[in-house]
């Protein structure tokens, strides 16, 4: 039998076997012989414990959003180990999914997005807090998930856990067991590298061999800009047998996370990092903004941790490497250089060359959009390749789709305008905003997106539209 068929049968069997084992275990721990009850979200403060989807082992509810915040004792980090995973399968986890964050807010790094029936490896935070966010749509429910969380000391010698906080200006990182043997299954490593202000971090790979998959869903290494800040953006996510080109952080903080699932393993990687002042000229490839993966797919779509909406680049068999160009590293630099080594001009965004005009009416745009809301623009900051990052304090949400909001009141949302000149938005002004949503829950305002100044009488109009069929 080929591997995809075997994996599907075995993972399905293990799912129900694990569910039965877990229930028997928890029943044995309950003096009144009752099953544990899992709720939709909550605050979990303990040395260790279980967290699970609402109503497990019953099917989870459609159209729901549940958030769990985990806190373990100070001086520990959170290790999350999955026991059961049964969330609607999609290669990019676009429909039902579980997001795991490196802290108690969405402003920090997203450590993974999970779905399917194949259990991922352990996930580890870099502090004593972690947040889980489960979102479901209207169709196709599974039994959900159960995971065990525990506080562990960062310098433990257990080979299933590695990483830590690093403040040296240079050093090496590698997968467990390197170079004597293959890395173990079910492993998670998180290195948080922090160097002096005004410096950036350059990472170069000496050896690289991880399990190959088109979306790097199973074994991968991922790099994130920033620490516990809003600039903690994914730089890239890598797997396969082709070493990534050298990477350069945007600032003085870089998070590196390695994850392996519970099956196929490989040799792993060895990487070295160094620091240079921002603005220095270095002999390296430009900073990357999209995950690079391989073309080999060995399993059906199950668990994925893809965290950006950029297009996956397909790598061809090894060829002679092109001559590298010398790249000027400057704060906030994003994207690839042109063949001549020069950066593209931000104003060269082809979307900005069009007339600034809405594509449809308020009714047609409402039906065509994934989110519709009214809110006050509180911040406008430059993004990569001529885009604008927009922060909006919500007045009223009429249609949310998978748009992510910050917790608390008032709620806020993060949007990205694809062209800095259109739609034209001003800080401190109230707007009607409609657009699409990427897989990370960020709203996208395309060139022709419907935006308009908002006045209180518009609420009745939007409410009427929301009750009409599209």
ROVEXDO-930454 format. One record per residue (C-alpha): residue number from 1; chain; z, y, x. Coordinates in nm, 2 decimals, padded with zeros to 4 digits. Each point is the difference from the previous one (the first is absolute). Layout:
<NUM,"A",<Z,Y,X>>
...
***
This chain:
<1,"A",<00.00,00.00,00.00>>
<2,"A",<-00.08,00.35,00.14>>
<3,"A",<00.28,00.24,00.08>>
<4,"A",<-00.03,00.24,-00.29>>
<5,"A",<00.04,-00.29,-00.25>>
<6,"A",<00.29,-00.14,00.19>>
<7,"A",<00.17,00.33,00.03>>
<8,"A",<-00.04,00.07,-00.38>>
<9,"A",<00.14,-00.34,-00.10>>
<10,"A",<00.28,00.00,00.26>>
<11,"A",<00.11,00.36,-00.07>>
<12,"A",<00.00,-00.06,-00.38>>
<13,"A",<00.21,-00.31,00.05>>
<14,"A",<00.24,00.18,00.24>>
<15,"A",<00.03,00.29,-00.25>>
<16,"A",<00.14,-00.22,-00.27>>
<17,"A",<00.20,-00.21,00.25>>
<18,"A",<00.15,00.32,00.15>>
<19,"A",<00.08,00.14,-00.34>>
<20,"A",<00.18,-00.32,-00.10>>
<21,"A",<00.19,-00.01,00.33>>
<22,"A",<00.10,00.36,-00.03>>
<23,"A",<00.12,-00.03,-00.35>>
<24,"A",<00.20,-00.31,00.08>>
<25,"A",<00.15,00.17,00.30>>
<26,"A",<00.10,00.31,-00.19>>
<27,"A",<00.13,-00.21,-00.29>>
<28,"A",<00.22,-00.19,00.24>>
<29,"A",<00.14,00.33,00.12>>
<30,"A",<00.09,00.12,-00.35>>
<31,"A",<00.34,-00.12,-00.12>>
<32,"A",<-00.11,00.02,-00.36>>
<33,"A",<-00.32,-00.19,00.07>>
<34,"A",<-00.22,00.28,-00.12>>
<35,"A",<-00.33,00.10,00.15>>
<36,"A",<-00.01,00.34,00.18>>
<37,"A",<-00.16,00.28,-00.20>>
<38,"A",<-00.25,00.23,00.17>>
<39,"A",<-00.05,00.35,-00.13>>
<40,"A",<-00.27,00.26,00.03>>
<41,"A",<00.11,00.18,00.31>>
<42,"A",<00.35,00.11,00.11>>
<43,"A",<00.22,00.09,00.29>>
<44,"A",<00.08,-00.30,00.23>>
<45,"A",<00.28,00.08,00.25>>
<46,"A",<00.13,-00.31,00.18>>
<47,"A",<-00.01,-00.19,00.32>>
<48,"A",<-00.26,-00.23,-00.16>>
<49,"A",<-00.12,-00.12,-00.34>>
<50,"A",<-00.29,-00.09,-00.22>>
<51,"A",<-00.25,00.24,-00.16>>
<52,"A",<-00.26,-00.11,-00.26>>
<53,"A",<-00.24,00.11,-00.26>>
<54,"A",<00.13,00.07,-00.35>>
<55,"A",<00.07,-00.31,-00.20>>
<56,"A",<-00.10,-00.25,00.28>>
<57,"A",<-00.09,-00.29,-00.04>>
<58,"A",<-00.16,00.13,-00.32>>
<59,"A",<-00.32,00.19,00.02>>
<60,"A",<00.04,00.36,00.10>>
<61,"A",<-00.07,00.28,-00.26>>
<62,"A",<-00.34,00.17,-00.01>>
<63,"A",<-00.03,00.38,00.05>>
<64,"A",<00.33,00.02,00.19>>
<65,"A",<00.13,00.17,00.31>>
<66,"A",<00.33,-00.11,00.17>>
<67,"A",<00.16,00.14,00.31>>
<68,"A",<00.28,-00.16,00.20>>
<69,"A",<00.19,00.18,00.28>>
<70,"A",<00.17,-00.22,00.26>>
<71,"A",<00.28,00.12,00.23>>
<72,"A",<00.17,-00.22,00.26>>
<73,"A",<00.28,00.11,00.23>>
<74,"A",<-00.06,00.28,00.26>>
<75,"A",<-00.12,-00.13,00.33>>
<76,"A",<-00.21,-00.28,-00.17>>
<77,"A",<-00.36,-00.01,-00.10>>
<78,"A",<-00.12,-00.17,-00.32>>
<79,"A",<-00.18,-00.33,00.02>>
<80,"A",<-00.18,-00.10,-00.31>>
<81,"A",<-00.10,-00.37,-00.03>>
<82,"A",<-00.22,-00.11,-00.29>>
<83,"A",<00.10,-00.33,-00.18>>
<84,"A",<-00.25,00.01,-00.29>>
<85,"A",<-00.31,00.21,-00.05>>
<86,"A",<-00.21,-00.02,-00.32>>
<87,"A",<-00.16,00.34,-00.07>>
<88,"A",<-00.36,00.04,-00.13>>
<89,"A",<-00.24,-00.08,00.27>>
<90,"A",<-00.25,00.26,00.13>>
<91,"A",<-00.13,00.04,00.36>>
<92,"A",<00.12,00.36,00.01>>
<93,"A",<00.29,-00.03,-00.24>>
<94,"A",<-00.14,00.27,-00.23>>
<95,"A",<00.14,-00.12,-00.33>>
<96,"A",<00.35,-00.15,00.03>>
<97,"A",<00.18,00.05,00.33>>
<98,"A",<00.33,00.03,00.19>>
<99,"A",<00.03,00.29,00.25>>
<100,"A",<00.27,00.00,00.27>>
<101,"A",<00.10,00.32,00.17>>
<102,"A",<00.19,00.07,00.32>>
<103,"A",<00.28,00.19,-00.18>>
<104,"A",<00.11,00.13,-00.34>>
<105,"A",<-00.31,00.22,-00.06>>
<106,"A",<-00.38,-00.01,-00.02>>
<107,"A",<-00.01,00.27,00.27>>
<108,"A",<00.06,-00.27,00.27>>
<109,"A",<-00.23,-00.27,00.12>>
<110,"A",<-00.12,-00.26,-00.24>>
<111,"A",<00.08,-00.33,00.18>>
<112,"A",<-00.22,-00.21,-00.23>>
<113,"A",<-00.17,-00.05,-00.33>>
<114,"A",<00.02,-00.36,-00.13>>
<115,"A",<-00.14,-00.21,-00.28>>
<116,"A",<-00.14,-00.35,-00.06>>
<117,"A",<00.18,-00.33,00.04>>
<118,"A",<00.01,-00.04,00.38>>
<119,"A",<00.34,00.11,00.14>>
<120,"A",<-00.02,00.27,00.27>>
<121,"A",<00.21,00.00,00.31>>
<122,"A",<00.33,00.19,00.02>>
<123,"A",<-00.01,00.38,-00.02>>
<124,"A",<00.24,00.21,00.21>>
<125,"A",<00.10,00.36,-00.03>>
<126,"A",<00.10,00.22,00.29>>
<127,"A",<00.32,00.12,-00.16>>
<128,"A",<00.26,-00.13,-00.25>>
<129,"A",<-00.20,00.09,-00.31>>
<130,"A",<-00.31,-00.14,-00.17>>
<131,"A",<-00.18,00.06,-00.33>>
<132,"A",<-00.20,-00.24,-00.21>>
<133,"A",<-00.24,00.13,-00.27>>
<134,"A",<-00.17,-00.24,-00.24>>
<135,"A",<-00.29,00.12,-00.22>>
<136,"A",<-00.18,-00.20,-00.27>>
<137,"A",<-00.30,00.07,-00.22>>
<138,"A",<-00.08,-00.11,-00.36>>
<139,"A",<-00.16,-00.34,00.09>>
<140,"A",<00.07,-00.33,00.18>>
<141,"A",<00.37,-00.04,00.08>>
<142,"A",<00.16,-00.25,00.23>>
<143,"A",<00.36,-00.11,00.05>>
<144,"A",<00.07,00.27,00.25>>
<145,"A",<00.20,-00.03,00.33>>
<146,"A",<00.34,-00.08,00.14>>
<147,"A",<00.10,00.11,00.35>>
<148,"A",<00.32,-00.02,00.20>>
<149,"A",<00.11,00.32,00.19>>
<150,"A",<00.26,00.01,00.28>>
<151,"A",<00.12,00.24,00.26>>
<152,"A",<-00.07,-00.10,00.35>>
<153,"A",<00.09,00.15,00.34>>
<154,"A",<-00.32,00.15,00.16>>
<155,"A",<00.06,-00.16,00.34>>
<156,"A",<00.04,-00.36,-00.13>>
<157,"A",<-00.17,-00.26,00.22>>
<158,"A",<-00.13,-00.20,-00.30>>
<159,"A",<-00.37,-00.06,00.07>>
<160,"A",<-00.08,00.06,-00.37>>
<161,"A",<00.11,00.36,00.04>>
<162,"A",<-00.12,00.24,00.27>>
<163,"A",<-00.05,00.37,00.05>>
<164,"A",<00.25,00.28,00.00>>
<165,"A",<00.02,00.37,00.08>>
<166,"A",<-00.15,00.11,00.33>>
<167,"A",<00.04,00.34,00.16>>
<168,"A",<-00.15,-00.07,00.35>>
<169,"A",<-00.31,00.20,00.09>>
<170,"A",<-00.19,-00.32,00.09>>
<171,"A",<00.03,-00.37,-00.05>>
<172,"A",<-00.14,-00.32,-00.15>>
<173,"A",<00.01,-00.17,-00.34>>
<174,"A",<-00.11,-00.36,-00.07>>
<175,"A",<00.02,-00.27,-00.26>>
<176,"A",<00.29,-00.25,00.02>>
<177,"A",<-00.05,-00.29,00.25>>
<178,"A",<-00.26,00.20,00.20>>
<179,"A",<-00.15,-00.13,00.22>>
<180,"A",<00.15,-00.35,00.01>>
<181,"A",<-00.12,-00.11,-00.34>>
<182,"A",<-00.12,00.11,-00.35>>
<183,"A",<00.20,00.24,-00.21>>
<184,"A",<00.21,-00.18,-00.27>>
<185,"A",<-00.09,00.01,-00.37>>
<186,"A",<00.19,00.22,-00.24>>
<187,"A",<00.07,00.27,00.25>>
<188,"A",<00.04,00.38,-00.04>>
<189,"A",<00.05,00.25,00.29>>
<190,"A",<00.05,00.37,-00.03>>
<191,"A",<00.00,00.23,00.30>>
<192,"A",<00.08,00.37,-00.06>>
<193,"A",<-00.11,00.19,00.31>>
<194,"A",<00.14,00.35,00.04>>
<195,"A",<-00.09,00.22,00.30>>
<196,"A",<00.07,00.36,00.10>>
<197,"A",<-00.13,00.27,-00.23>>
<198,"A",<-00.34,00.14,00.10>>
<199,"A",<-00.11,-00.34,00.12>>
<200,"A",<-00.23,-00.26,-00.16>>
<201,"A",<00.00,-00.38,00.04>>
<202,"A",<-00.30,-00.19,00.14>>
<203,"A",<-00.02,-00.38,-00.07>>
<204,"A",<-00.24,-00.23,00.18>>
<205,"A",<-00.03,-00.37,-00.06>>
<206,"A",<-00.03,-00.24,00.30>>
<207,"A",<-00.03,-00.32,-00.21>>
<208,"A",<-00.06,-00.05,-00.37>>
<209,"A",<-00.04,-00.31,-00.21>>
<210,"A",<00.13,-00.01,-00.36>>
<211,"A",<-00.11,-00.21,-00.30>>
<212,"A",<-00.33,00.14,-00.13>>
<213,"A",<-00.05,00.12,-00.36>>
<214,"A",<-00.23,00.27,-00.15>>
<215,"A",<00.29,00.20,-00.14>>
<216,"A",<00.26,-00.10,00.26>>
<217,"A",<00.22,-00.13,-00.28>>
<218,"A",<00.18,-00.28,00.19>>
<219,"A",<00.08,00.08,00.36>>
<220,"A",<-00.05,00.36,00.12>>
<221,"A",<00.13,00.29,00.21>>
<222,"A",<00.01,00.34,-00.17>>
<223,"A",<00.07,00.35,00.15>>
<224,"A",<00.15,00.30,-00.19>>
<225,"A",<00.03,00.36,00.09>>
<226,"A",<00.34,00.16,-00.03>>
<227,"A",<00.34,-00.12,-00.08>>
<228,"A",<00.19,00.08,-00.32>>
<229,"A",<-00.23,00.29,-00.09>>
<230,"A",<-00.29,00.06,-00.23>>
<231,"A",<-00.24,-00.03,00.30>>
<232,"A",<00.07,-00.37,00.03>>
<233,"A",<-00.37,-00.09,-00.05>>
<234,"A",<-00.16,-00.33,00.08>>
<235,"A",<-00.22,00.03,00.32>>
<236,"A",<-00.14,-00.35,-00.01>>
<237,"A",<00.06,-00.37,-00.08>>
<238,"A",<-00.15,-00.27,00.22>>
<239,"A",<-00.05,-00.37,00.03>>
<240,"A",<-00.25,-00.25,00.14>>
<241,"A",<-00.11,-00.05,00.36>>
<242,"A",<-00.13,00.35,00.10>>
<243,"A",<00.25,00.23,00.15>>
<244,"A",<00.02,00.35,-00.16>>
<245,"A",<-00.12,00.29,00.20>>
<246,"A",<00.29,00.21,00.14>>
<247,"A",<00.19,00.19,-00.27>>
<248,"A",<00.16,00.34,00.02>>
<249,"A",<00.28,00.12,-00.23>>
<250,"A",<-00.01,00.34,-00.17>>
<251,"A",<00.35,00.09,00.11>>
<252,"A",<00.30,-00.13,00.20>>
<253,"A",<00.10,-00.28,-00.25>>
<254,"A",<-00.19,-00.33,-00.05>>
<255,"A",<00.09,-00.31,-00.21>>
<256,"A",<-00.16,-00.33,00.10>>
<257,"A",<00.04,-00.30,-00.23>>
<258,"A",<-00.11,-00.36,00.06>>
<259,"A",<00.01,-00.25,-00.28>>
<260,"A",<-00.10,-00.37,-00.01>>
<261,"A",<00.00,-00.21,-00.32>>
<262,"A",<00.13,-00.36,-00.03>>
<263,"A",<-00.31,-00.19,00.11>>
<264,"A",<-00.26,00.05,00.28>>
<265,"A",<00.12,00.16,00.32>>
<266,"A",<-00.17,00.10,00.32>>
<267,"A",<00.06,00.13,00.35>>
<268,"A",<00.10,00.35,-00.10>>
<269,"A",<-00.03,00.33,00.19>>
<270,"A",<00.13,00.20,00.29>>
<271,"A",<-00.03,00.38,-00.01>>
<272,"A",<00.13,00.27,00.23>>
<273,"A",<00.07,00.36,-00.11>>
<274,"A",<00.04,00.32,00.19>>
<275,"A",<00.04,00.37,-00.08>>
<276,"A",<-00.20,00.31,00.07>>
<277,"A",<00.05,00.36,-00.10>>
<278,"A",<-00.18,00.11,-00.32>>
<279,"A",<-00.32,00.16,00.10>>
<280,"A",<-00.05,-00.22,00.31>>
<281,"A",<-00.34,-00.15,00.08>>
<282,"A",<00.03,-00.38,00.01>>
<283,"A",<-00.25,-00.27,00.08>>
<284,"A",<00.01,-00.19,-00.33>>
<285,"A",<-00.16,-00.05,-00.33>>
<286,"A",<00.07,00.26,-00.28>>
<287,"A",<00.29,-00.04,-00.24>>
<288,"A",<-00.09,-00.24,-00.28>>
<289,"A",<00.06,00.06,-00.37>>
<290,"A",<-00.13,-00.32,-00.15>>
<291,"A",<00.11,-00.36,00.04>>
<292,"A",<-00.24,-00.22,00.21>>
<293,"A",<-00.01,-00.36,-00.08>>
<294,"A",<-00.21,-00.31,00.06>>
<295,"A",<-00.25,-00.17,-00.23>>
<296,"A",<00.16,-00.35,-00.02>>
<297,"A",<00.16,-00.09,-00.33>>
<298,"A",<00.18,-00.33,00.01>>
<299,"A",<00.20,00.01,-00.33>>
<300,"A",<-00.05,00.11,-00.36>>
<301,"A",<00.13,00.35,-00.09>>
<302,"A",<00.38,-00.02,-00.01>>
<303,"A",<00.24,00.23,00.18>>
<304,"A",<-00.12,00.33,00.13>>
<305,"A",<00.16,00.29,00.17>>
<306,"A",<-00.29,00.24,00.01>>
<307,"A",<00.14,00.35,-00.03>>
<308,"A",<-00.30,00.23,00.02>>
<309,"A",<-00.31,00.06,-00.20>>
<310,"A",<-00.23,00.03,00.30>>
<311,"A",<-00.29,-00.24,00.03>>
<312,"A",<00.06,-00.31,00.21>>
<313,"A",<-00.22,00.00,00.31>>
<314,"A",<-00.18,-00.33,00.07>>
<315,"A",<00.01,-00.11,00.37>>
<316,"A",<-00.30,-00.18,00.15>>
<317,"A",<00.02,-00.26,00.28>>
<318,"A",<00.10,00.15,00.33>>
<319,"A",<-00.26,00.21,00.18>>
<320,"A",<00.01,00.21,00.30>>
<321,"A",<00.25,00.28,-00.05>>
<322,"A",<-00.15,00.35,-00.03>>
<323,"A",<00.10,00.26,00.26>>
<324,"A",<00.31,00.18,-00.11>>
<325,"A",<00.00,00.38,-00.03>>
<326,"A",<00.28,00.23,00.10>>
<327,"A",<00.17,00.13,-00.31>>
<328,"A",<00.21,00.31,-00.04>>
<329,"A",<00.33,-00.09,-00.18>>
<330,"A",<00.12,00.28,-00.22>>
<331,"A",<00.27,00.02,-00.27>>
<332,"A",<-00.12,-00.12,-00.34>>
<333,"A",<-00.33,-00.14,00.13>>
<334,"A",<-00.15,-00.26,-00.23>>
<335,"A",<-00.31,-00.21,-00.03>>
<336,"A",<-00.26,-00.12,00.25>>
<337,"A",<-00.21,00.21,00.23>>
<338,"A",<-00.37,00.03,-00.01>>
<339,"A",<-00.21,-00.19,00.26>>
<340,"A",<-00.01,00.31,00.22>>
<341,"A",<00.38,00.00,00.01>>
<342,"A",<00.04,00.31,-00.21>>
<343,"A",<00.20,00.00,-00.32>>
<344,"A",<-00.19,00.06,-00.33>>
<345,"A",<00.05,00.35,-00.15>>
<346,"A",<00.24,-00.01,-00.29>>
<347,"A",<-00.22,00.23,-00.20>>
<348,"A",<-00.28,-00.26,00.04>>
<349,"A",<00.14,-00.20,-00.29>>
<350,"A",<-00.31,-00.07,-00.21>>
<351,"A",<00.20,00.04,-00.32>>
<352,"A",<00.08,00.36,00.08>>
<353,"A",<-00.37,00.08,00.01>>
<354,"A",<-00.04,-00.05,-00.38>>
<355,"A",<00.07,00.26,-00.26>>
<356,"A",<00.36,00.00,-00.11>>
<357,"A",<-00.04,-00.12,-00.36>>
<358,"A",<00.18,-00.25,-00.22>>
<359,"A",<-00.19,-00.31,-00.09>>
<360,"A",<00.10,-00.03,-00.36>>
<361,"A",<00.19,00.14,-00.30>>
<362,"A",<00.38,-00.04,-00.04>>
<363,"A",<-00.06,-00.29,-00.24>>
<364,"A",<-00.25,-00.19,00.21>>
<365,"A",<00.20,00.06,00.32>>
<366,"A",<00.32,-00.12,-00.17>>
<367,"A",<-00.17,-00.33,-00.08>>
<368,"A",<-00.16,-00.04,00.34>>
<369,"A",<00.32,00.09,00.20>>
<370,"A",<00.27,-00.24,00.11>>
<371,"A",<00.27,00.27,-00.02>>
<372,"A",<00.03,00.31,-00.22>>
<373,"A",<00.30,00.24,00.05>>
<374,"A",<00.11,00.35,-00.01>>
<375,"A",<00.21,00.15,00.29>>
<376,"A",<00.07,00.27,00.24>>
<377,"A",<-00.16,-00.01,00.35>>
<378,"A",<00.29,00.03,00.24>>
<379,"A",<-00.18,-00.06,00.34>>
<380,"A",<-00.35,00.00,00.14>>
<381,"A",<-00.04,-00.14,00.35>>
<382,"A",<-00.31,-00.09,00.21>>
<383,"A",<-00.09,-00.36,00.01>>
<384,"A",<-00.25,-00.20,00.21>>
<385,"A",<-00.38,00.07,-00.02>>
<386,"A",<00.03,00.31,-00.21>>
<387,"A",<00.22,-00.13,-00.27>>
<388,"A",<00.31,00.17,-00.14>>
<389,"A",<00.33,-00.17,-00.08>>
<390,"A",<00.14,00.13,-00.33>>
<391,"A",<00.36,-00.03,-00.11>>
<392,"A",<00.06,00.04,-00.38>>
<393,"A",<00.32,00.03,-00.20>>
<394,"A",<-00.07,-00.17,-00.33>>
<395,"A",<00.02,00.19,-00.33>>
<396,"A",<-00.13,-00.28,-00.21>>
<397,"A",<-00.18,-00.33,00.07>>
<398,"A",<-00.26,-00.12,-00.26>>
<399,"A",<-00.16,-00.28,00.19>>
<400,"A",<00.15,-00.14,00.32>>
<401,"A",<-00.20,-00.31,00.10>>
<402,"A",<00.15,-00.10,00.33>>
<403,"A",<00.08,00.35,00.12>>
<404,"A",<00.33,00.00,00.20>>
<405,"A",<00.27,00.25,-00.07>>
<406,"A",<00.31,00.09,00.20>>
<407,"A",<00.33,-00.10,-00.16>>
<408,"A",<00.23,00.24,-00.17>>
<409,"A",<-00.06,00.31,-00.22>>
<410,"A",<-00.23,00.18,00.02>>
<411,"A",<-00.25,-00.27,00.10>>
<412,"A",<-00.26,00.09,00.26>>
<413,"A",<-00.34,-00.16,00.09>>
<414,"A",<-00.21,00.01,00.31>>
<415,"A",<-00.37,00.07,-00.05>>
<416,"A",<-00.29,00.03,00.24>>
<417,"A",<-00.29,00.25,-00.06>>
<418,"A",<-00.31,-00.14,00.16>>
<419,"A",<-00.14,00.35,00.07>>
<420,"A",<00.22,00.29,00.11>>
<421,"A",<-00.20,00.25,-00.21>>
<422,"A",<-00.04,-00.20,-00.32>>
<423,"A",<00.18,-00.03,-00.22>>
<424,"A",<00.16,00.33,00.09>>
<425,"A",<00.38,-00.02,-00.04>>
<426,"A",<00.27,00.26,00.08>>
<427,"A",<00.36,-00.06,00.09>>
<428,"A",<00.25,00.09,-00.28>>
<429,"A",<-00.26,-00.03,-00.28>>
<430,"A",<00.01,-00.24,-00.30>>
<431,"A",<-00.30,-00.23,-00.05>>
<432,"A",<-00.15,-00.27,-00.21>>
<433,"A",<-00.10,-00.27,00.26>>
<434,"A",<-00.21,-00.32,-00.05>>
<435,"A",<-00.13,-00.24,00.26>>
<436,"A",<00.00,-00.35,00.15>>
<437,"A",<00.28,-00.20,00.18>>
<438,"A",<-00.03,-00.18,00.33>>
<439,"A",<00.19,-00.33,00.07>>
<440,"A",<00.28,00.19,00.16>>
<441,"A",<00.07,00.18,-00.33>>
<442,"A",<-00.14,00.34,00.12>>
<443,"A",<-00.21,00.20,-00.24>>
<444,"A",<-00.35,00.10,00.11>>
<445,"A",<-00.16,00.32,-00.11>>
<446,"A",<-00.37,-00.04,00.06>>
<447,"A",<-00.24,00.29,00.02>>
<448,"A",<-00.08,00.00,-00.37>>
<449,"A",<00.35,-00.09,-00.12>>
<450,"A",<00.13,00.17,-00.31>>
<451,"A",<00.26,00.27,00.08>>
<452,"A",<00.09,00.31,-00.21>>
<453,"A",<00.27,00.25,-00.03>>
<454,"A",<00.28,-00.13,-00.22>>
<455,"A",<00.17,00.19,-00.29>>
<456,"A",<00.26,-00.15,-00.24>>
<457,"A",<-00.25,-00.01,-00.29>>
<458,"A",<-00.22,-00.25,00.20>>
<459,"A",<00.28,-00.26,-00.06>>
<460,"A",<-00.11,-00.05,-00.36>>
<461,"A",<-00.36,-00.04,00.10>>
<462,"A",<00.07,-00.26,00.26>>
<463,"A",<00.23,-00.19,-00.23>>
<464,"A",<-00.27,-00.01,-00.27>>
<465,"A",<-00.25,-00.13,00.26>>
<466,"A",<00.24,-00.26,00.12>>
<467,"A",<00.02,-00.15,-00.35>>
<468,"A",<-00.38,-00.03,-00.04>>
<469,"A",<-00.20,-00.30,00.11>>
<470,"A",<-00.22,00.05,00.31>>
***
